[in-house]
């Protein structure tokens, strides 16, 4: 049995934790989105329909991204001692990164909470997936 890659394992645990938190937050978004959509049905308008559409896209992406991030963490922890599975971890890390960036684009288009592109938030959100991919690449190099 190969020696376990602790860096991949630690970042995998961080991905599991952040994925679980994101999934809980996504459930709240689903509830909030349903409430807003019910209100939009009673007050139809072009601006309202656009906002609800962006909200639905954002919620769908948030749920998908949370699930992908959680699975990526599990895959990283499970395969930290298997260099031959490093490519799978790299793919999951890249997919998590792409989902996060896509969510940020939807948030920016929709106006977001701050109505501007928050570079610090994006960078902080990309740190764990980036470190996860570094651990996966280290694992691949062992192969």
DOGUVEX-904195 format. One line per field, with one value per residue: residue number from 1; residue in one letter; z, y, x of N, C-alpha, C in turn. Coordinates in pm, 1 decimal, padded with zeros to 6 digits. Atoms other than C-alpha are relative to their C-alpha. Layout:
REM DOGUVEX-904195
nr: NUM ...
rest: A ...
n.Z: Z ...
n.Y: Y ...
n.X: X ...
ca.Z: Z ...
ca.Y: Y ...
ca.X: X ...
c.Z: Z ...
c.Y: Y ...
c.X: X ...
***
This chain:
REM DOGUVEX-904195
nr: 1 2 3 4 5 6 7 8 9 10 11 12 13 14 15 16 17 18 19 20 21 22 23 24 25 26 27 28 29 30 31 32 33 34 35 36 37 38 39 40 41 42 43 44 45 46 47 48 49 50 51 52 53 54 55 56 57 58 59 60 61 62 63 64 65 66 67 68 69 70 71 72 73 74 75 76 77 78 79 80 81 82 83 84 85 86 87 88 89 90 91 92 93 94 95 96 97 98 99 100 101 102 103 104 105 106 107 108 109 110 111 112 113 114 115 116 117 118 119 120 121 122 123 124 125 126 127 128 129 130 131 132 133 134 135 136 137 138 139 140 141 142 143
rest: X X X X X X X X X X X X X X X X X X X X X X X X X X X X X X X X X X X X X X X X X X X X X X X X X X X X X X X X X X X X X X X X X X X X X X X X X X X X X X X X X X X X X X X X X X X X X X X X X X X X X X X X X X X X X X X X X X X X X X X X X X X X X X X X X X X X X X X X X X X X X X X
n.Z: 00000.0 00011.7 -00109.8 00022.5 00025.7 -00106.3 00053.8 00070.6 -00098.8 -00076.4 00087.0 00024.6 -00117.4 00011.1 00106.3 -00054.9 -00094.0 00072.5 00084.0 -00086.1 -00035.2 00122.2 00025.9 -00094.3 00050.0 00122.2 -00041.4 -00037.2 00125.9 00062.9 -00072.7 00028.6 00141.1 00014.5 -00053.9 00096.3 00121.8 -00028.2 00005.9 00139.5 00070.6 -00031.0 00045.1 00117.2 00064.6 00069.9 -00094.8 -00097.9 00068.2 00020.9 -00130.6 -00040.7 00086.8 -00048.3 -00131.4 00022.8 00054.7 -00108.3 -00098.0 00062.4 00004.3 -00138.3 -00043.8 00076.0 -00044.0 -00135.7 00012.2 00063.4 -00096.7 -00102.1 00061.7 00022.7 -00127.9 -00031.9 00093.9 -00039.6 -00123.8 00028.5 00093.3 -00036.3 00003.8 00129.0 00104.5 00128.3 -00000.2 -00010.6 00110.2 -00039.4 -00096.4 00074.6 00073.9 -00097.3 -00043.2 00108.9 00010.9 -00113.2 00032.8 00107.3 -00057.9 -00084.2 00087.7 00068.3 -00098.8 -00018.3 00119.2 -00013.9 -00108.5 00052.9 00096.0 -00076.5 -00088.4 -00123.4 -00122.3 -00004.3 00132.4 00064.1 00000.8 -00120.4 00033.1 -00120.2 -00022.1 00102.1 -00031.4 -00118.8 00038.4 00087.2 -00068.8 -00036.7 00119.9 00058.8 -00083.9 00024.0 00126.3 -00024.4 -00065.1 00099.4 00091.1 -00075.7 -00002.1 00136.1 00019.0 -00068.4 00083.5
n.Y: -00117.4 -00125.8 -00095.8 -00091.1 -00139.8 -00073.8 -00127.7 00029.4 00043.3 -00117.7 -00084.9 00075.9 -00020.5 -00138.0 -00001.2 00065.0 -00094.2 -00115.0 00050.4 00022.2 -00133.0 -00055.3 00071.8 -00055.3 -00133.9 00017.1 00034.5 -00127.5 -00072.1 00061.1 -00047.8 -00142.2 -00011.8 00038.4 -00111.0 -00109.8 00038.1 -00012.9 -00142.9 -00044.1 00043.5 -00095.6 -00131.8 00026.0 -00113.0 00041.4 00000.1 00107.3 00127.2 00012.7 00026.1 00135.9 00090.3 00001.5 00064.6 00144.9 00048.6 -00003.7 00104.2 00129.2 00012.3 00011.5 00137.8 00086.4 -00025.7 00053.3 00146.4 00031.3 -00027.3 00104.4 00123.8 -00018.1 00021.6 00143.6 00067.4 -00034.6 00071.1 00144.3 00036.2 -00068.5 00095.9 00068.6 -00092.2 00027.9 -00068.1 -00144.0 -00069.9 -00018.4 -00110.8 -00123.1 -00032.7 -00050.0 -00131.5 -00093.5 -00015.3 -00083.8 -00135.6 -00051.9 -00026.6 -00119.3 -00116.9 -00019.8 -00058.1 -00139.2 -00073.6 -00018.7 -00096.6 -00131.5 -00041.1 -00029.8 -00114.7 00045.3 -00071.3 -00125.8 -00059.7 -00010.7 00125.7 00005.0 00077.6 00068.5 00113.6 00101.5 00060.3 00084.3 00116.5 00088.3 00049.4 00141.7 00083.8 -00007.5 00082.1 00138.5 00043.2 00012.7 00130.3 00105.0 00001.5 00064.1 00143.2 00050.4 00003.2 00121.2 00115.2
n.X: 00083.7 -00073.1 00011.1 00111.1 -00031.0 00069.5 00046.7 00125.0 00098.1 00044.2 00082.2 00122.2 00087.0 00048.6 00101.1 00119.8 00062.4 00054.8 00109.0 00116.5 00051.5 00060.2 00124.9 00098.6 00032.3 00078.8 00136.7 00062.3 00024.4 00117.9 00118.0 00010.8 00038.4 00140.9 00080.6 -00006.5 00071.5 00143.3 00028.2 -00010.2 00120.2 00106.1 -00042.4 -00082.4 -00064.9 -00121.3 -00111.0 00021.7 -00024.3 -00144.0 -00060.5 00035.4 -00076.4 -00137.7 00001.0 00013.3 -00126.8 -00098.1 00031.7 -00032.8 -00144.9 -00048.6 00025.6 -00090.7 -00137.3 -00016.0 -00008.2 -00128.8 -00105.7 00006.1 -00049.9 -00144.0 -00066.4 00004.1 -00091.0 -00136.3 -00035.5 -00000.6 -00107.1 -00124.9 -00111.0 00004.4 -00046.4 00065.2 00130.9 -00024.1 00066.1 00139.7 00000.6 -00028.0 00123.0 00098.0 -00046.6 00025.9 00145.6 00039.5 -00044.7 00086.5 00132.4 -00009.1 -00013.5 00128.5 00090.2 -00039.9 00044.1 00145.3 00018.9 -00038.0 00103.3 00120.9 -00018.5 -00064.0 00031.9 -00073.4 00015.3 -00129.8 -00073.8 -00081.3 -00119.1 -00048.7 00088.7 -00029.8 -00129.6 00015.1 00079.3 -00078.3 -00120.3 00008.8 -00007.8 -00134.5 -00089.1 00042.4 -00061.0 -00143.9 -00016.7 00025.1 -00114.8 -00107.6 00030.2 -00025.0 -00144.5 -00047.5 00033.4
ca.Z: 00000.0 -00095.5 00160.4 00199.0 00060.4 00370.0 00172.5 -00050.6 00250.1 00447.0 00150.5 00080.5 00434.9 00385.7 00062.2 00243.4 00515.4 00276.9 00043.5 00331.7 00442.9 00084.0 00054.7 00367.8 00229.3 -00104.5 00074.3 00229.3 -00117.5 -00250.3 00019.1 -00034.6 -00412.0 -00380.8 -00166.7 -00416.2 -00709.4 -00543.5 -00502.0 -00865.3 -00979.6 -00811.5 -00943.8 -01298.3 -01473.4 -01700.9 -01426.9 -01183.0 -01437.5 -01517.3 -01147.9 -01080.4 -01380.4 -01259.1 -00908.3 -01034.0 -01238.2 -00940.1 -00703.5 -00945.0 -00989.6 -00613.4 -00544.2 -00821.5 -00708.2 -00344.1 -00441.9 -00669.7 -00398.2 -00139.0 -00375.4 -00467.3 -00099.6 -00047.4 -00358.8 -00241.5 00106.9 -00025.8 -00293.0 -00104.7 -00101.8 -00464.5 -00713.1 -01003.8 -00903.9 -00901.0 -01240.4 -01105.1 -00818.4 -01059.5 -01270.4 -00962.8 -00846.1 -01187.2 -01198.1 -00851.8 -00963.5 -01281.3 -01087.6 -00841.8 -01119.7 -01305.9 -00988.3 -00942.1 -01301.4 -01242.2 -00915.3 -01095.0 -01375.2 -01121.3 -00925.4 -00633.0 -00278.1 -00340.8 -00705.9 -00796.2 -00863.6 -00531.6 -00622.6 -00265.4 -00227.7 -00553.3 -00455.8 -00111.6 -00268.1 -00503.9 -00244.2 -00119.5 -00467.6 -00589.3 -00293.0 -00349.4 -00708.8 -00591.5 -00361.6 -00646.8 -00875.0 -00601.4 -00581.6 -00960.6 -00952.3 -00707.3 -00975.8
ca.Y: 00000.0 00346.4 00617.2 00844.0 01198.1 01403.5 01727.1 01575.4 01417.9 01745.9 01947.3 01668.4 01700.9 02078.7 02018.5 01782.3 02040.0 02332.2 02119.7 02022.1 02385.1 02490.8 02222.2 02349.4 02703.6 02580.5 02430.0 02770.6 02924.7 02677.0 02779.0 03149.6 03105.9 02930.0 03214.7 03474.5 03280.6 03263.2 03640.8 03683.3 03486.9 03745.0 04040.4 03956.8 04189.8 04175.7 04269.8 04023.0 03739.7 03810.1 03816.1 03491.7 03327.0 03428.0 03317.4 02975.1 02937.0 03039.8 02805.2 02513.7 02581.1 02623.5 02284.8 02117.3 02283.9 02184.9 01822.9 01820.7 01977.3 01725.5 01433.0 01576.4 01582.4 01223.5 01111.8 01298.3 01147.1 00798.7 00809.4 00996.1 00678.3 00580.6 00774.0 00602.8 00781.9 01128.3 01219.8 01169.6 01407.4 01665.4 01647.8 01692.3 01984.7 02150.8 02088.4 02241.7 02546.0 02585.6 02559.4 02823.6 03061.2 03006.4 03082.7 03402.8 03507.2 03450.2 03643.4 03930.9 03937.3 03935.7 04223.3 04015.7 04137.7 04415.8 04491.8 04463.8 04184.8 04093.6 03979.0 03889.7 03664.5 03486.9 03434.1 03301.2 03069.6 02928.3 02861.6 02523.3 02379.0 02504.7 02346.6 02027.9 02014.5 02075.3 01773.8 01567.0 01668.1 01573.0 01236.1 01196.3 01273.3 00980.6 00748.3
ca.X: 00000.0 00125.6 00192.0 -00110.4 -00089.9 -00174.5 -00206.8 -00476.6 -00646.0 -00658.6 -00785.1 -01034.1 -01170.0 -01192.5 -01384.8 -01623.8 -01686.3 -01730.5 -01944.0 -02172.0 -02202.8 -02272.4 -02539.1 -02715.1 -02694.3 -02832.3 -03133.1 -03202.1 -03164.8 -03420.5 -03667.4 -03598.6 -03626.0 -03960.3 -04094.0 -03972.9 -04113.8 -04455.6 -04439.8 -04336.4 -04642.1 -04863.8 -04664.6 -04552.5 -04313.6 -04012.4 -03765.5 -03918.0 -03910.0 -03543.1 -03453.8 -03640.3 -03472.2 -03126.6 -03216.7 -03327.7 -03009.3 -02798.6 -02978.2 -02948.5 -02579.6 -02529.1 -02688.2 -02485.5 -02160.9 -02216.4 -02275.2 -01968.8 -01754.2 -01871.7 -01807.7 -01466.2 -01373.7 -01482.7 -01293.5 -00981.9 -00987.3 -01063.1 -00791.7 -00517.5 -00309.9 -00381.8 -00164.2 -00340.3 -00665.1 -00504.5 -00650.7 -01002.9 -00921.4 -00778.8 -01097.3 -01318.5 -01103.1 -01130.9 -01506.5 -01546.9 -01347.5 -01553.8 -01880.3 -01764.3 -01659.6 -01987.9 -02181.4 -01981.4 -02061.9 -02435.6 -02411.1 -02236.3 -02496.0 -02776.7 -02627.8 -02506.1 -02524.8 -02275.5 -02356.5 -01988.7 -01741.9 -01581.8 -01229.8 -01134.4 -01438.1 -01357.3 -00994.2 -01087.4 -01344.6 -01083.8 -00813.0 -00938.3 -01012.6 -00673.2 -00491.9 -00695.0 -00571.0 -00212.9 -00248.3 -00392.7 -00104.1 00142.7 -00031.0 -00006.2 00365.5 00411.1 00266.4
c.Z: 00000.0 00125.1 -00035.3 -00019.4 00099.1 -00050.8 -00071.2 00099.3 00078.4 -00086.3 -00037.8 00114.8 -00002.8 -00107.9 00047.6 00091.0 -00075.3 -00093.9 00080.0 00041.0 -00119.7 -00031.7 00093.3 -00047.0 -00125.8 00031.6 00043.2 -00123.5 -00072.2 00065.3 -00031.4 -00144.8 -00023.6 00050.3 -00098.8 -00127.8 00021.2 -00004.3 -00141.9 -00079.9 00021.4 -00048.5 -00123.6 -00058.6 -00061.8 00095.9 00100.6 -00063.6 -00023.3 00131.5 00046.1 -00084.4 00043.0 00135.6 -00015.6 -00055.6 00108.6 00103.5 -00054.9 -00002.8 00140.0 00052.9 -00068.7 00050.4 00139.4 -00003.6 -00058.9 00099.2 00109.8 -00054.4 -00023.9 00128.8 00038.0 -00089.4 00038.4 00124.3 -00027.2 -00083.5 00030.7 -00003.5 -00131.2 -00111.1 -00135.5 -00011.9 00004.8 -00109.8 00031.9 00096.9 -00070.5 -00075.3 00095.0 00051.8 -00105.9 -00015.0 00113.7 -00026.7 -00105.9 00052.1 00083.0 -00085.4 -00073.7 00094.5 00022.3 -00119.2 00007.7 00108.6 -00048.6 -00096.2 00073.6 00095.2 00130.8 00121.6 00001.1 -00130.3 -00063.5 00013.2 00116.7 -00021.5 00120.9 00029.2 -00098.0 00031.7 00121.1 -00032.7 -00085.7 00069.7 00027.5 -00124.6 -00065.6 00079.8 -00015.8 -00127.9 00012.2 00066.4 -00097.5 -00097.6 00069.8 00002.3 -00136.7 -00025.9 00065.9 -00087.9 -00091.5
c.Y: 00124.8 00084.7 00101.7 00143.3 00084.4 00133.2 -00018.5 -00039.1 00119.7 00090.5 -00070.7 00015.6 00142.0 00012.1 -00065.7 00097.7 00116.4 -00042.2 -00023.3 00132.9 00062.9 -00068.7 00048.6 00139.3 -00008.3 -00038.2 00126.6 00084.8 -00055.2 00050.1 00147.9 00022.6 -00035.5 00111.7 00116.4 -00031.5 00008.2 00147.2 00052.3 -00042.0 00097.9 00141.3 -00015.1 00129.8 -00046.4 -00007.9 -00112.3 -00135.2 -00023.4 -00036.1 -00142.3 -00101.9 -00010.6 -00069.8 -00152.1 -00059.5 -00005.2 -00108.6 -00138.1 -00023.9 -00016.0 -00141.9 -00096.0 00015.4 -00056.9 -00151.6 -00041.3 00020.4 -00106.7 -00131.9 00008.5 -00024.0 -00146.4 -00076.9 00027.9 -00074.1 -00149.5 -00041.2 00067.8 -00093.1 -00077.8 00096.7 -00022.3 00066.4 00152.5 00078.0 00026.0 00117.5 00133.3 00044.7 00056.9 00138.7 00106.4 00025.8 00088.0 00146.2 00062.8 00032.8 00127.1 00126.0 00028.9 00062.8 00147.5 00086.2 00026.6 00102.3 00141.8 00052.7 00042.3 00117.4 -00036.1 00078.7 00139.0 00078.2 00033.3 -00134.0 00000.7 -00093.9 -00078.9 -00124.0 -00112.5 -00069.5 -00091.4 -00127.3 -00099.2 -00062.0 -00150.0 -00089.2 00002.4 -00085.4 -00148.3 -00052.6 -00011.8 -00134.6 -00115.4 -00010.7 -00062.4 -00150.8 -00062.0 -00013.5 -00124.3 -00122.9 -00038.2
c.X: 00089.0 -00018.8 -00107.5 00049.8 -00080.5 -00055.9 -00133.7 -00109.0 -00055.4 -00087.9 -00129.7 -00099.1 -00056.7 -00107.9 -00129.2 -00074.3 -00063.4 -00112.0 -00126.6 -00062.5 -00070.0 -00132.3 -00110.7 -00043.4 -00086.5 -00144.1 -00074.7 -00028.9 -00121.9 -00128.3 -00025.2 -00045.3 -00145.6 -00091.6 -00001.5 -00077.4 -00150.8 -00041.0 00003.4 -00122.3 -00114.9 00032.0 00087.6 00055.4 00129.4 00118.5 -00010.6 00030.5 00148.8 00067.7 -00028.1 00076.8 00144.9 00009.9 -00009.2 00128.6 00106.9 -00022.7 00034.2 00149.5 00058.4 -00018.7 00097.1 00143.5 00025.7 00014.3 00134.1 00114.1 00003.9 00056.6 00149.9 00077.4 00006.2 00097.7 00145.4 00045.4 00015.6 00121.2 00132.5 00120.3 00004.1 00040.8 -00067.9 -00137.0 00014.7 -00070.7 -00146.4 -00010.9 00024.4 -00125.0 -00105.8 00040.1 -00026.5 -00149.9 -00053.3 00036.6 -00088.8 -00140.4 00002.1 00008.6 -00130.3 -00101.6 00032.4 -00043.3 -00150.2 -00029.9 00031.8 -00105.8 -00126.8 00014.1 00065.1 -00044.5 00062.7 -00011.7 00135.0 00071.0 00098.6 00118.6 00049.3 -00083.6 00029.6 00131.8 -00008.0 -00077.9 00075.6 00120.8 -00008.0 -00001.3 00138.7 00098.7 -00032.0 00065.2 00151.3 00028.5 -00021.0 00116.9 00120.9 -00019.0 00029.5 00149.5 00060.5 -00016.2 00112.5
***
